[in-house]
Amino acid sequence: MHVLCMQHLSSSRFLCSLIFPHETRWNVGHETPFGCGTCELSQVDLPADYPTVAPRLALSCPALSSTRLAAMKAELTALAAARACGDDGEVCVCELAAELEARLRSVEEEEKEAAEQYDGRSAQTREDVQHENAVVRIDHMNSAKPYVRSLEVWAAQYGLAGRLFYRASGQPGKREYTDILLLLAGEVDCVSSLLQRLRTEYVDVDSRGARCRERQATVLCRRAQQGSAAFSGWATTAYRTDDQLDALLDKLKLLHVGVGSSRFTSA
C-alpha cells in the first residue's frame, strides 16, 4: 500500500504499474481545508480491467459525520461508474481526488457561512439568549489528539469557551487521556448542539483501532451562567492529583460540581 498526494498520482494505470508493479491499491490523502485532520480516499483499488471497470473506493475522515461521509462516497462512486462506461472507459483517479477536494472546500464554505451568521447576530439578540456552564466527564480517550481537536473545532463553531482537564496515561494509542473533564461556557442551544455531536459522531477509536462514538461521557452539570463567563477561548491542562483538579475548577468557579467521589455523580 502506498500513500500518494494527488499531484503525484498518475492518471494512467500503466504508468502506476511501472512505478509500483505489484500494487493495485493506493491512498489519496488531503488535509481538510477546515483543519480537522486528513480526509483520505483510502483503498483506491484499481481492478485489472481499469479503466473499463470503475475503481473501488473507501473514504475516511474522522472530522466528518457518517452521513456526510456516506454522501461524499456515493457521489464519488457514481462519478467513477460514469467514467467506466463505454468500450475504453476513462482514467479517473485524479478526477476523483479533485472532486474530493472540491467537496471539502464546499464543507469549508458551509462552516464559514455558519460562523458568519452566528457573528452577525445583533447585540440585542445576544443579550436575550441564555448562557450556561456545562461540565462533562469523559472516562478516557484512546486517540487523544484528534479527539481533542474535534472538541476544539466544535467549540469554535458554536462560539463556546472550553477547557479540557485530563490525566495523561503515558500509553500512546490506548487510554492516552483518562479522568477527563470538559468545561463549556456559552449559549444553551450551542452547548446542546455540541453535546449532541459528542454522542452521535465518531470521535475516538476503540481497543481494536476502529472508529467509535463516545459512550462513556456523563454530564455532571448544566447551570445558568451568573454574570460574565469565567473563561474564554480554548485550553487544555493536564493534572496529576484530585487536589490539582479541585484548584483548576475552583479558579473557574466550577468546584461546585463536586469534590472527591461526589464529582463523578451526575448533577
C-alpha positions in Angstrom: 0.0 0.0 0.0 1.4 3.4 -1.0 0.2 6.8 0.1 0.3 9.4 -2.7 -0.5 13.1 -2.9 -3.0 13.9 -5.6 -0.4 15.8 -7.6 1.9 12.8 -7.7 -0.7 10.3 -8.7 -0.6 9.5 -12.4 -3.9 9.3 -14.2 -2.5 6.3 -16.1 -2.8 2.8 -14.5 0.0 1.8 -16.9 2.4 4.4 -15.5 1.5 3.5 -11.9 2.2 -0.2 -12.7 5.7 0.7 -13.9 6.4 2.6 -10.7 4.7 0.1 -8.3 4.5 -3.2 -10.4 2.9 -5.2 -7.5 0.4 -2.6 -6.3 -3.1 -2.1 -7.4 -4.2 0.0 -4.4 -3.3 3.5 -3.2 -4.3 6.0 -0.6 -5.0 9.6 -1.8 -4.9 12.0 1.2 -6.0 15.6 1.6 -5.6 17.8 4.6 -9.1 19.1 5.3 -9.5 22.8 4.5 -11.0 23.5 7.9 -8.2 22.0 9.8 -9.9 18.8 11.2 -7.3 16.3 10.1 -6.8 14.3 6.9 -9.6 13.1 4.6 -8.5 10.1 2.6 -9.6 8.3 -0.4 -8.4 5.1 1.1 -8.3 1.8 -0.8 -8.3 3.3 -4.3 -8.4 -0.3 -5.7 -7.8 -0.4 -9.4 -9.2 -3.6 -10.9 -7.3 -5.4 -13.7 -9.8 -4.1 -16.3 -9.5 -0.5 -15.1 -10.5 2.0 -16.6 -13.3 0.0 -18.2 -14.2 -1.2 -14.7 -14.6 1.5 -12.0 -12.1 1.7 -9.2 -13.3 0.5 -5.8 -13.3 3.3 -3.2 -13.2 3.7 0.5 -13.5 7.2 2.1 -12.4 8.1 5.6 -12.4 11.4 7.6 -12.8 11.4 11.4 -13.8 15.1 11.3 -17.0 14.5 9.2 -20.2 12.9 10.3 -21.1 9.4 8.9 -24.0 10.8 7.0 -21.9 13.4 5.2 -19.1 10.9 4.6 -21.6 8.4 3.1 -23.0 11.1 0.8 -19.5 12.0 -0.5 -18.6 8.4 -1.1 -21.9 7.8 -3.1 -21.1 10.9 -5.3 -17.6 9.8 -6.0 -18.6 6.2 -6.7 -21.2 7.4 -9.1 -18.6 9.5 -10.9 -16.2 6.6 -11.1 -19.0 4.4 -12.6 -19.9 7.0 -15.2 -16.2 7.3 -16.3 -16.0 3.5 -16.7 -18.9 3.4 -19.2 -18.1 2.7 -22.8 -15.6 0.4 -24.6 -12.5 2.1 -23.4 -13.5 3.8 -20.2 -11.8 6.9 -18.9 -9.0 7.1 -16.3 -10.4 9.0 -13.3 -8.3 8.6 -10.1 -7.0 12.2 -10.4 -10.5 13.5 -11.1 -11.9 11.7 -8.1 -9.2 13.2 -5.9 -10.0 16.6 -7.3 -13.7 16.1 -6.7 -13.0 15.1 -3.1 -11.0 18.3 -2.6 -13.9 20.4 -4.1 -16.4 18.8 -1.8 -14.1 19.6 1.2 -14.0 23.2 0.0 -17.8 23.2 0.0 -17.8 22.0 3.6 -15.4 24.8 4.5 -17.7 27.4 2.9 -20.6 26.0 4.9 -18.7 26.3 8.1 -17.7 29.8 7.3 -21.2 30.8 6.5 -22.5 29.3 9.7 -19.8 31.2 11.7 -20.7 34.5 9.9 -24.4 34.0 10.7 -23.5 33.5 14.3 -21.2 36.5 14.5 -23.7 38.7 12.5 -26.5 38.5 15.1 -27.3 41.8 16.8 -26.0 42.6 20.3 -29.6 42.8 21.5 -30.4 39.3 20.3 -27.3 38.0 22.1 -28.4 39.7 25.3 -31.7 37.8 25.2 -30.0 34.4 24.7 -29.5 32.3 27.9 -26.0 31.3 28.7 -24.8 28.4 30.9 -21.8 26.5 32.2 -21.6 22.7 31.5 -19.2 20.2 32.9 -18.9 16.8 31.2 -16.8 13.8 32.5 -15.3 11.6 29.8 -13.9 8.4 31.0 -10.9 8.1 28.6 -9.6 8.9 25.1 -7.7 6.2 23.2 -6.6 8.6 20.4 -6.4 11.9 22.3 -5.1 14.3 19.7 -7.8 14.0 17.0 -10.5 13.7 19.7 -9.4 16.9 21.4 -9.1 18.7 18.1 -12.7 17.8 17.2 -13.9 19.2 20.5 -11.9 22.4 20.0 -13.3 22.9 16.4 -16.8 22.2 17.6 -16.5 24.7 20.4 -15.2 27.4 18.0 -18.0 26.7 15.5 -20.7 27.2 18.3 -19.0 30.2 19.9 -18.3 28.3 23.1 -15.5 28.7 25.6 -13.9 25.4 26.5 -11.5 23.9 29.0 -10.3 20.3 29.0 -8.6 18.8 32.1 -7.1 15.4 31.9 -4.7 12.8 33.3 -2.1 11.7 30.8 -1.5 7.9 31.0 1.7 7.8 29.1 0.4 4.9 27.0 0.2 6.0 23.3 -2.8 4.7 21.4 -4.6 3.2 24.5 -6.3 5.4 27.1 -3.9 8.2 26.3 -6.1 10.6 28.5 -8.2 9.4 31.4 -10.5 11.1 34.0 -11.3 13.9 31.7 -13.4 16.9 32.5 -14.7 19.0 29.6 -16.0 22.5 30.6 -18.1 24.6 28.3 -19.5 28.1 28.6 -21.8 29.8 26.2 -25.3 29.8 24.8 -27.6 27.0 26.0 -28.6 25.8 22.4 -25.0 25.8 21.4 -24.0 23.7 24.3 -26.8 21.3 23.5 -25.6 21.0 19.9 -22.0 20.2 20.9 -23.2 17.5 23.3 -25.4 16.0 20.6 -22.4 15.7 18.3 -20.3 14.2 21.1 -22.9 11.4 21.4 -23.5 10.8 17.7 -20.3 11.4 15.7 -17.1 9.4 15.6 -14.6 11.0 17.9 -12.3 8.2 19.1 -11.1 4.7 18.3 -11.8 1.6 20.3 -9.3 -1.0 21.5 -9.1 -2.6 18.0 -8.4 0.8 16.4 -11.9 1.1 14.8 -13.6 4.5 14.9 -16.2 4.8 17.6 -18.6 7.2 19.2 -18.4 8.5 22.8 -20.4 6.1 25.0 -18.8 6.9 28.4 -19.5 10.6 28.9 -21.5 11.9 31.8 -23.0 15.4 32.1 -22.2 16.5 35.6 -23.9 19.8 35.5 -25.6 22.4 33.2 -26.2 25.5 35.1 -27.2 29.1 34.3 -24.2 31.4 34.0 -24.1 34.1 36.6 -22.6 37.3 35.2 -19.8 37.1 32.6 -18.1 33.8 31.8 -15.1 32.9 34.0 -13.1 31.8 30.9 -12.9 32.3 27.2 -11.3 30.6 24.2 -10.0 27.0 24.4 -7.3 25.5 26.5 -6.2 22.0 27.7 -4.5 21.3 31.0 -3.0 18.1 32.4 -3.3 17.4 36.1 -2.0 14.6 38.4 -3.9 14.7 41.7 -7.5 15.4 42.7 -6.2 18.5 44.6 -4.8 19.9 41.4 -8.1 19.3 39.7 -10.0 21.0 42.5 -7.8 24.0 42.2 -8.4 24.3 38.5 -12.2 24.0 39.0 -12.2 26.5 41.9 -10.3 29.1 39.8 -13.2 28.9 37.2 -15.9 28.9 39.9 -17.0 25.4 39.0 -15.8 23.5 42.0 -19.5 23.2 43.0 -19.9 20.3 40.5 -18.4 18.2 43.3 -15.2 17.2 45.0 -13.7 13.8 45.5 -16.0 10.8 44.8 -19.1 13.1 44.5 -17.6 14.7 41.4 -18.4 11.5 39.4 -22.1 11.6 40.2 -24.5 13.3 37.7 -25.8 16.6 38.8 
